[in-house]
Amino acid sequence: MRLAKHLLTTLLLGGFLCLFSACQKQVKPNTSVTYTAIELGRVVSEIDSSIWVVFQDKQNRYWFGSNGKGVYCYDGKNIKQLTTKEGLCSNQIRGIQEDESGHIYFDTPAGVSKFDGEKFTSLIPVRGTANQWRLQPHDLWFRYNAGLNGASRYDGDTLYLLAFSAISAKGFSSEAAVYSIYKDPQGYIWFGTLGAGVCRFDGRGLQWIEEEELAPLADGRAPAIRSIIEDQEGYFWFSNLLYQYNILNTVHKTIGYERVKRIDLTQQEEKMELPYYTSAVLDHHTIWMTNYTEGVWKYDGKRLTNYRINDGEKVVLTMFVFKDNKGSIWLGTDNAGVYTFNGVAFEKFKP
């Protein structure tokens, strides 16, 4: 339990507003791709130890977002570090996305930065109204909200700051701070919060799900909904192993769902000390999850398997899991850089 408390304390104090394929021994970007050279930044020999986000772009370059040292870009040959000196809004990276034109966007506590391959541009936020709550297929959504309980939407021209209160009569407090955003196969946008549960925007309004496993724990700790995914059976996973959700039907202000007990921890040989995770990714019928102090967990539909990772005598604190274009599994950690899965175990990424 002390490990679990350390997880929650570290993540909350750190401001974290906020998956199976056997890889080759060392993962490299696709060398057949013609890369656009990035002139900004400086070439470095290693990546920072605190990496909270991993992303691969359309040119198969890898981007590693740190918790204070900016972002690192690996093109298969060199690593370049890009920071506020090059124009980033902040050196703390909370999310990375790419638009249809290949522009890269960095979600930070100080705003959203757009990188066009040559320079960074800070998106200027505009306070949106209820009319700016829209569901358009090519929009990008960010957790950045300038202190609002809500999120921001970028339509290619304007970054709108959108408050939940603009389209919902529900009362809000700091517990409604957004920790995760997920776009489901129908195009609906889901928001995971610190302690107010989960809500879905369907283009008309917000529908909320508030269950005990999505709220702060009885002792006051708030694991938060840091990850939202939908598995191949259509069940939603909201950052915990306790229940999964089958979404049944929706009217304007409510959402029908079936709450299902999927993993009986009493029947598992390996058990999470605290059954909440910080990040998850789906790979066919397998779900990979990071549990901070407990390493990485794999669930194949029947069995939980735990991969503990050590860097010498140091326990590796796992933050983020990512599946790349070839199905390789990557980890961002809070204290040991980046790891990849070699089919048997996780090993440190060394370019």
C-alpha positions, 0 to 999 in steps of 0.5 A: 500500500505504501507503493500505491500511496507513493504513486498517487502522491507523486503523480498528483504533486507532479501535475500529471493532468492528466499494447502485444507484439514481439519486437526485434532486439532493438527498435528502429524507425523505418529506414525506407522513409524519406525524413524531413530534417529538423534543423531546430534544437541540439543533438544529444547523446541520451534522453532525459530520465523522466519521459511522460509521453511517447509518440511516432509520427507519419515519417516514423520519427519517435517523439519523447515528451519529458516532464521538464526538459522539453521534447526529444526527436529520434529519426533513426540516427540522431536524437534532437532535444527541443525546448522553450529555447526553440519556441515550445510553450513549456518544457513539460509535455503532457500529450503529442498529436499529429494532424493530417498535414503532418504538423506535430502538436504538443499539449503542455500546462502552459498551452499548445505548441504547433510544430510545422517541421521548421518552427514552433507556433503557440496556438492562441486560445479563445474562450469558447461558448456553447456554440463552439462545442462541436464534433468535427472529424478532423478537430484535435482535442487537448487537455490544456484548459487555462484553469477551466474545468473542460478542454480545448478544441482546435479546428485548424484555425482557432484553439477554443477553450471549452468549459463543461459548464457551457453545455451542462447543468452539473456542478463542477469543482477542481475534481472535474479537471481533465486527465485524459481524452479519448476519441472512440470509433464513432467519433465521440470524445470522452473525457476522464477527470480527476474525481468527477468520473467520465463524460462523453461528448456526442456532438449534442451534449455531455453524458456523465458516468459517475461510479465509485471506482471513478471517484476519489477513494475513501481515504481521500486519494484520487487515482483519476481517470488517466486512461480511456480505451475501448477493447475489441469486444466494445467494452470501455476501460476507465483506468482501473481493473475493477469494472468495464463498461458496455455502452448501451444507449444514449439520450440527450443528457444521459447515457445507458451502460452496463457495468461489468466485472471483468477481472476477478483479482482473487483468481489471478496469480499476480495481483495489482496492489492498487488496481488502477493504472496510469496508461493503457494501450490495446493490441488485438486482444491484449491490453498493456498497462503501466502501474507506476511502482508495479511496472507493466501489466499485460492482460490477455483476456484471462490472465494478468502478467506482471513485468517488473523493471529495474535499472540497476538497483533502482525500481523503474517507475512506469508512466506511459505505454505506446504501440508504434506503427509496427506493433512494438511496445514502448514505455515512458518512465518517470525515472529511467528514460525509455524502454522497449519490449523485446518479446520476453522483457523490457529493455532500456532504449539505447539509440 
